[in-house]
């Protein structure tokens, strides 16, 4: 990395790290945590086009990054391409250009893939349960896995597995997996080139690893919202046992991802912890202890966990005081800013939370007024990081994104 580029990279990283540590004595940075389809809109191409062409997606990301010169490169928001989902024949994801119109965002279809009476089977052998029960339910490609006997049956003589893999369905599955693997290798090369170019241009990537609070893993990806909320009342001991297992799994997974991507920053997207989903006693019992443990263990491992709290988190602010000071940048979608200032003080960075509606439909002057409020409330904490509530929304007006930078210059 050239010396001048290395200096820019280190300076940009220091801006972020000083903000996290509540030591940023300069202007608050504008750092989008990630982006979905705003780069496509900015470049004048369809959502479907960037889903179907990974190289085009990365080109659009670079165009936005270099145009606005953010201190860090936003993570690409999981838009790797529609081809892996199509190969897997995913039953959970709907994509622009395939199941949805070209200009729509992708959608996740939540499913109850684990039944209420399957907790014991899941906890007794999570790997086998995932392989033979979960994967066949969420993808068409892996449906043949449901025909396998328990995996421990292959413990003594692996050759006994041969007859199961000789069926036409298994052969088709393996051939499709080979094709998908080859496509991944091609995309990995494209992504490595992208990563090299932007880092050598002086931009650290916001985060590498991505995970979820243990309750959300259970609720969103296994039991579904209805099932998990009923389980808290009908079988709380099973829910807690599953959360205990999933907590350790998420911690280990995020540590491994941080090492794999050589990036100590890991995002944790929190969905179900607001008072719209559960009462405060339920939050104290089922949600917060495991998430708190997860965040603290990641901090102790030298990582920077970035919790992104969706919906209104005002009622949960007192719990966030339990997190290590100056170690956990907290990204809010929606919160009472005055109460956040009163309760959190300078405990941890405030990251957010310009409304998506304002960036998409408002005027530059209205955006500036909103940013000024953020600076007036949190500027003296030396930890403010400015972003949209949902990062930069897909339909944001480019002039409103420019207005954020202008407001920072005018009001800091």
N, C-alpha and C positions, 0 to 999 in steps of 0.2 A: 504494500500500500504506500503510495507516494507520501512524503512527509507532510505536505500541505493538506492532503486528504485525510491522513491519519489525525492531524490536528483538528480538522473539522469534526471527524467522527468522535474524538475524545471530548471536544467541547460540547457537542450535542448530547452525548451520553451524560456528561457532567450536569447539564441543565436538568435532565430528568432525575438523576440521582440526587442532586441537591434539593429538588422539589420534594422528592420522597422523604428525604431526611429533614425537611423543613428548614433548609439552609439556603434557599434560592433568594438572594437579595436583589436580583434583577427583575426583569419583566416575567410575568407568568407565561409559560409556554402554551401554545395551541398544539395539542398532540391528539389526533384521532386514534383511538385504541385499535380499531379495525375498520374496514369498509366492505360493503357488499357491492352494490351496482352503481354507486356514484361514479366510479371511474369509467364505466361503460357510457353513462349519460354524458359525462364530460367529453369523452372522445367521439360521441355521436354514433355509437353502435348499439345494437340491441342487447338486452340481457341474454337472450338465447345465443347470440354470437360469442360472447365471452364464456358461456357455459360449455359451448361445443368446441372451443379453440383455446386451450390453455396458454399457448404462446401469446395470443391476442390479449387475453386477460392480464398477463404480466406486463405487456406493453402499455396497456391502459393504466395500470397501477403506477408504472414509472412516469407516465405523462403527468398524472396528478401530483405525484410526489415532487418531481422536478419543477413543476409550475408553481406550486405553493411553497415549496422549500420548508416543509414541516421539520422540526428537529429530529423526528424519528419516522421511520417508514411504518405506516399502519399495516398490521397483519392482514392477509388477504381475505379474511372472512369466510374461509372454508369453501370458496368457489373454485374448486380444482378442475371441474369439468363434469359434464353430464355422463360421459362414457363409463366411469366405474359404476355409477348407479344403474345405468342401462344394462351393463353386463351382469351385474348382480340381480337385476330385475327387482329392485328395491320396492317394497310395499309401503314404505314410510315416507319417501321423498317424492315430491312432485316438482318438476323443473320447467323453466321457460324454454320454449322450443320443442318440448316433448308433450307432457300432460297439460301444460299451461301456455297461454299466449306468449309471444316473444318478449313482450315488455313487462311481464309480471315477475316478481321475485320468486325464489324457490319457496316451497312450503313443506313443513314437517307434519306428517299425519301420525298423531300419537295413537298407540295401540296398547291393549292389555295383553302383553305377550307372556306374562307369567300369571297363572291363576292363583286364587286365594289359597288353594290347598297345596300349592307347589313350593311353599317356603322351605320346607324340610329338604325336598329334593335339591333345591338350589343351594342351600347351605351345606348339605352333606357332601356334594361334589359339584362345585360351581363350574369347573371346566367342562365336565361331561354334560351338565345341564345346558350350558351355553351352546356347546357344539351340536348337541342332538335335539334340543328343544327350542332354543331362542333363534338361532340362525335360520332354520327352516321356516320359521314363522314370519321373519321380517324380510326375507329375500326368496325370490323364486329359484335362483340358481342353486341355493343350498338345500332345497327341499329333499334331495336324496339322502342327506345326512340323518333325516328322521328315521330312515330304515335301518340304521346301524344298531347293533346291540350296545349295551354299556361299554364304554371304552376300556374299562379295566379287563374286559374279556380278552383283550389282545395282549395282556401282560406277559404270558408265557411264550406263546408261539405266534409271532407277528404274521407268519405266512397264512394263518387262519383268516386274516383280513382280506386276502386276495379275492375270494368269491364275492364279497360285498362290493368291491371296486370294479367288478367285471361287467356290471350291468350297463346298458346303453346310456341310462341317465347319468351314472357316475362318469362314464367316459366323456360325455358331452360337458359335464360340469368341469372336469379337469382340463379339457381343451379350452373352455372359455376362461378359466383361471389363468392358463398359460398366456392367452391373448391379452388379458387384462394386465398381467405382470409385465409383458413387453411394453404395453402402453404406459404403465407407471414408470418404467425405466426411462422412456423417452421424455415424459413430463419431468421426472426428477432431474434430468440433465438441463432442461429448460429452466427449472426453478433454481438449480445451483448457479447457473449463469446469471439469472436475475439477482440472486442473493449476493453474488460476487460483485456485480456491477453497482448495486446500491450501497453496499458497505464500503466499497472502494471510492464511492462518490461522497462518503461521509455521513451515511445515515444508518444508525442502529435500527433493528426491527423491534417493534414494541414488545412482542412476546413470542415465545416459541411453543411451550406446552399449553395445553388446554384441557380443563377438567370441569367438574360440577360438584356442588355439595352432595354428600352421600344421600341425603333424603331425595334430592332431585334425580339422582341416578335411578333410585328405586321407583320414584313416582313417574318420571317422564319416560324412561326407557324400559321399565319392566311391568309395573302394575297399572300405569295410567293414572290420571288425576283422580277419577272417581274411585278406583280400587284402593289407592294409597290413602285417600282421606277417610274412607270407610274402615281401612285396616287400623288406623290409629285408635279407633274406638273398639273394634271387634277383636283384634288380635295384636295389641300393642307390643307384647313380648316378641312376636315374630318380626315386627317392624324394627324394633331396637336391635335384635340379633342381626338382621340384614344390614342395618346401618353400621354396626360395629365392623362387619366384614368389609363393607364397601368403603369405609373410612380408610382402612389400611391399604386397600387396593388403590384408591385415588391418590393417596400420598406417594405410594411406590411408583405409580404410573407417571405422575407429574415430575418426580425426581428423575426418572428415566428419560422423559421427554426433554427436560432441561439439559441433560447431558448429551442427548442425541443431537439436539439443535444448537448446542453450545451457547445457550441463551438462558440466563438465570431468572428471567421474568416469565411467570406462568399465569395465565388468566383462569379465573374461576367464575363461570356464569351461573348466577343464582336466580332461580325462577320462583320457587314455591314458598319462600319464607315470609312473604308479606301478610298483613292482617286480612287481606282479601281471601287468602287460602286457608289460614289456620289461626286459631286463637293464640293469645300470648302464652298460656300454659302449655299448649301443644308446641309452640316454638321453643320454649325453654326445655322441653323434654325430648322432642324428636329432631329438631333442626339445628339449634345453635351449638350444643355441645360438640357434635361431630365436626361441624364447619370450623368452629374455634380451634379444635384440636388439629385439624388439617392445616389451617393457616399458620398456627404457631410452630408446628413441626417443620413446615416448609421454610419458615423464617430461620429456625434453628439450624436448618441444613444449608443456610447461606443463600437461599433463593428469595425472590421478591414476588410474593403472591399478589395478584391484582384481582380482588373480588369486584365483579360487576353486578350490582344489585338492580334487578329489573323491577319496574313498577315503583310505588311509593314506599320508601323505607323509613319514613319519619318516625313511626312508632317503635322501630327497632334500633334507633340511634343509641340509646343507653347501652345496649349490648356491645356495640362496636368499640366502646371504651376499653373492653377487655383485650383488645388486640395490641401487640407491641407498638410502642410509640415510635413514629418516624420510620417505620419499616413496611407499612402496608398502604399503598396508594389505593384509595377507595373510589371506585367509579360509580356514580349514581345516575340512574335514569330520571328519577323524580323524587324530590325530597323538599321539605320546607327548609329553605336556605337559612332563614333566620334561626330556626331551631337547631339546624346543623351547626351553625356557628356558635350558638350558646352551649350546646351539649358537647360537641366534639372539640371546640376550641382549636388548639393547634396540636391535637393528638395525632392525626394522620392527614395526609394530603386529601384535599377535596378535588375530585376529578369529574368533570362534567360541566353543566348539565343543561346546555342551551336546548330548549324544546325543539323537537323535530318539526313541529308545525311552523315554528318561527323561521327556521332555516329553509324550509320548503316553500312557505307561502307568505312570509313576512317581507318587510322592506329592510334594506341595509341599516337605516336609522333605528328601526326597532331592534335589530340584532345588536347594534352598538349599545343601545340602552340596556339590553339584557346582560351583555358582557360587562358593562360598567357596574351593574349591580353585583356581579360576581367579584369583581376587583375590589369594590368598596367593602364587601363583607369579608373576603378571605385574603385579600392582598397582603395584610400584615402578618399572616401566618407563615409566609415564605414557603408555602407548600401548595399553592393553587396551581392546578393543571386544567386548562380549559379544553372543552370538547363538546360536541353535541350530546344530547341525552342518549341517543342511539348512535353514537359516533356521528359520522356525516351521513344523513339519510339519503336514500337513493335519489330522491327528487329534489335535493337541495339546489338552490340557485347558486351558480358560481359567484355572483356578486355578493351573496350573503356570506359565503365562506371568506371572501376577501374582506368583508366588513369586520369579521372577527379579528383579523390581523390589524386592521386600522384602529379598532377600538383599543386593543392592547397597547398600541403605540400612543394613542391619545390620552388614555386614562391611567396608565401604570405610573 
